[in-house]
Amino acid sequence: MSKETTLVLVKPDGLVKSLTGNIISRLSEAKLVIIGAKVVKVSRDLAEKHYSHLKDKPFFNELIDYLIGKIHDTTRVLALVYQGENAIQKIRDVVGATNPEEANPVTIRGAYGRITTSGVFENVVHASSSLEDSEKEIKLWFEPHEIVEEIYPTEDVIEENVMTRKWKK
């Protein structure tokens, strides 16, 4: 058993259907700790990087449209980082199979997912599938300062001429 981190995304259909609370409650069954959480406006670039391993698949563009919110008319995704013993497998057990029709009905995807008449998997959540994917995905969706634990090596960098958005005084 090892302490791991994993990324979970509550996708646009989960947000539009007001399933966020239900999903987080179900995820809590894994007995892990949330160390990062934020609502993200998903750009096409972010979605394409997230699903880059599927770029040659015929459903790639539909998948991108789904994640950026074109199908559900919202650009919001809830991104979460969980940490704990065997976090990846524990979360995947609660989330269920990618195909909602194959997912156990007691899992998140089994309870809330569906396949549309056009064949799009609306599986409500994404969960990292391996240590390698988890690290890649967490680094894609989060900056080090947005996570309350040091989970990967970081460095301090001074960047010049970088505009930052601040609250007005």
C-alpha positions in Angstrom: 0.0 0.0 0.0 1.3 3.4 -0.9 0.2 7.0 -0.4 -0.9 8.3 -3.8 -2.6 11.3 -5.4 -5.2 11.3 -8.1 -7.2 13.7 -10.2 -11.0 13.7 -10.3 -13.0 15.9 -12.6 -16.7 16.4 -12.2 -17.5 17.0 -15.9 -20.0 19.6 -17.3 -23.0 17.1 -17.2 -22.4 16.5 -13.5 -22.5 20.2 -12.8 -25.5 21.0 -15.0 -27.4 18.1 -13.4 -26.5 19.5 -9.9 -24.8 16.2 -9.0 -21.7 17.8 -7.4 -22.7 17.2 -3.8 -23.8 13.7 -4.5 -20.6 12.9 -6.3 -18.4 14.3 -3.6 -20.4 12.4 -1.0 -19.8 9.2 -2.9 -16.1 10.0 -3.4 -15.8 10.4 0.4 -16.5 6.6 0.7 -12.9 6.1 -0.5 -11.7 7.6 2.8 -9.2 9.9 1.2 -8.2 13.6 1.7 -8.9 16.4 -0.7 -5.7 18.4 -1.1 -6.8 20.5 -4.1 -10.1 21.8 -5.5 -11.2 24.4 -7.9 -13.8 25.2 -10.6 -12.1 25.5 -14.0 -13.3 27.1 -17.2 -12.1 24.5 -19.6 -10.4 25.8 -22.8 -10.1 23.8 -26.0 -6.4 23.7 -25.4 -6.7 22.3 -21.9 -9.2 19.7 -23.1 -7.0 18.6 -26.0 -3.9 18.3 -23.7 -6.0 16.3 -21.2 -7.2 13.8 -23.8 -4.0 14.0 -26.1 -3.6 10.2 -25.7 -6.9 9.8 -27.6 -6.3 12.3 -30.4 -6.3 9.6 -33.1 -9.7 8.2 -32.0 -12.8 8.9 -34.1 -14.6 10.3 -31.1 -11.8 12.7 -30.1 -13.7 15.9 -31.2 -16.9 14.8 -29.5 -14.9 14.2 -26.3 -13.3 17.6 -26.5 -16.7 19.3 -27.1 -18.1 17.3 -24.1 -15.3 18.4 -21.7 -15.3 22.1 -22.8 -19.1 22.2 -22.2 -20.5 22.6 -25.7 -22.9 19.7 -25.2 -24.2 20.9 -21.9 -23.9 24.7 -22.4 -21.5 25.2 -19.5 -17.7 25.6 -19.6 -17.3 24.6 -15.9 -15.6 21.5 -14.5 -14.8 20.8 -10.9 -11.2 19.6 -10.5 -10.2 17.8 -7.3 -7.0 16.2 -6.1 -7.4 13.3 -3.6 -4.5 11.8 -1.6 -4.2 8.7 0.5 -3.4 5.0 0.5 -4.0 3.5 -2.9 -6.0 6.6 -3.9 -6.1 5.8 -7.7 -7.7 2.4 -7.3 -10.0 3.5 -4.4 -11.4 6.4 -6.5 -11.7 4.2 -9.6 -13.7 1.6 -7.6 -16.2 4.4 -6.5 -16.3 5.9 -9.9 -16.9 2.7 -11.9 -16.3 1.7 -15.5 -15.9 4.3 -18.2 -18.9 3.0 -20.1 -21.9 3.9 -18.0 -23.8 0.9 -19.2 -21.0 -1.4 -18.0 -20.6 0.4 -14.7 -21.9 -1.2 -11.6 -25.1 0.6 -10.6 -23.7 1.5 -7.2 -20.8 3.4 -8.7 -21.0 7.1 -9.7 -21.0 6.4 -13.4 -23.5 3.5 -13.0 -25.9 5.7 -11.0 -25.5 9.0 -13.0 -23.9 8.3 -16.3 -25.6 7.6 -19.7 -24.9 7.1 -23.3 -26.7 9.6 -25.5 -28.6 8.5 -28.6 -25.7 9.9 -30.7 -23.3 7.5 -28.8 -21.6 10.0 -26.5 -20.6 8.6 -23.1 -21.8 11.1 -20.5 -20.0 9.5 -17.6 -20.1 12.5 -15.3 -16.6 12.2 -13.9 -13.0 11.6 -14.9 -10.6 9.7 -12.6 -6.8 9.2 -13.2 -6.0 5.6 -14.3 -2.4 5.3 -13.2 0.4 7.0 -11.2 1.9 8.3 -14.5 -1.5 9.7 -15.7 -2.3 11.1 -12.3 1.0 13.2 -12.2 0.5 14.4 -15.8 -3.1 15.3 -15.2 -2.6 17.0 -11.8 0.3 19.1 -13.3 -2.0 20.0 -16.2 -5.0 21.1 -14.1 -3.3 22.6 -11.0 -0.4 24.9 -10.2 1.8 23.9 -7.2 0.3 26.7 -5.0 -3.2 25.4 -5.5 -2.5 22.2 -3.7 -2.1 22.2 0.1 0.6 19.4 0.1 4.0 19.2 -1.7 3.3 16.2 -3.9 5.9 16.7 -6.7 9.2 18.6 -6.8 8.8 22.3 -7.4 11.1 25.3 -8.0 10.9 29.0 -7.4 11.0 30.9 -10.7 11.1 34.7 -11.2 9.3 35.7 -14.3 9.5 39.2 -15.7 6.7 41.1 -17.5 4.0 38.7 -16.3 0.7 40.3 -15.9 -1.3 38.9 -13.0 -5.0 39.5 -12.3 -5.5 40.9 -8.8 -8.6 42.1 -6.8 -9.3 45.9 -7.1 -8.6 47.9 -4.0 
